[in-house]
Amino acid sequence: MADIWVMGRSMHPGRSGQLVRADAVTHLMASDEKLSATRIESGEVVTLIHKDAERGTLLPEDFHLGMLVKLAEARKQAQGSDEDLVLYADLDDNGQWGWSLFTVSQLWET
């Protein structure tokens, strides 16, 4: 079974982002500015997405729940795959936040 990762989009100069394995996340903290997670093995808090990653657009109130819905979809897809999957937060064509699911090879091509 493939692993599922969440792409953390950092606002720090020199960092393009980070990948956090979804099964290592134990706690989600959401606000209208950012979604953060705690890693199971270290207790380290990582920011998965910040509003400033996309034109300062505030995150919806239930954005963390949207992540869990997409994660459930990813788990089903991962059962029949050997290729790792990545959850990615971004704005859709209407300027609304959402979660997309990609294979690693799709992201590498982009």
N, C-alpha and C positions, 0 to 999 in steps of 0.2 A: 504494500500500500504506500502511496506517495505521502510525503509530508506536506503540511499546509503552513504557509508563512504569511505574516502580515507585513506589508511594506510600511515602515515608519518614514515619514517625510520630514526631515530635519530642516530647521531654519538657520542652522549654524553654517557659516562660511566654510567651504572646503569639504563639506559632507553632503553627499548626494542622497543619503537615506540609510536606513538600516532594515534588516530583516529580522523579525521576531517570530520564532516558531509558535504557531497558534496553541499547541498543546502545552506550552510553557507559561501561558498567561493565566494568572489566578485571580486577578482583580482588575476591573475596568473603572476608570474615573472619568466622567464626562461633564463638560460644561459647554457653553456656547462658543468658547474660544479654542478648546482642545479636547482630544481624547487621549488619555494616558492609560498604561497598563503596568501591572507589576509582574515581574518574572518569578516563577515558582522557585527556581534554584537559588536566586540571589536576593530576592526582595527588591531589586533595582527597579525604579520607576522609569519607564521610557514613554516618550510622547510618540503616539502613532500618527497623529495628524494635528496640525495647528491651522487655524483659520487663515493665517498669513501665507500658507502654502498655496492658496488659491485666492488672490486678490482681496484678502481680508474678509471673505464671505463667512458669516457666522455659521457654526454648525447647528443642525436641527436638534431639538430637545431629545429626541429618541435615537440619535445617531449610533450610540453604543448597541442598541437593540437591533438596528439594521445590520451591524457587523455580525451579530450572533446569527441572524437569519441567513446571511450570506455564508457564514462559516458552516452552518448545517448543510447548505447546498454543496459547499466544497468537500465536506466529509463524504457525502454520497458519491460525488464524482471521483474522489481519490481512491475509493474502494476498488475501482476497476482500472486504475492507472498506475504506471511506474514513474510518471513524471510529476515532480513537485508542482504545487499550485500556490499562487500568490494572491492574497486579497489586497486591493488597492483602492484607496479613497480618493475620489476626485469629483469635479463638477460635471454634470451632464450638459447637454446642449441648451437646456433651459436655465442654467445657472444654479441648479439644485444639487446638494451633496448626495452622493450615493456610493455604494461599494461595487467594484467590478472584480471579476475573477479571471485570472490569466494563468496559463502554464508558464513555467520559467522560460521556455523557448520563445514564447510569444513576446515576453518582455525583452529578451535578449535581442530579438529582431528589431524592436522599436527604437 
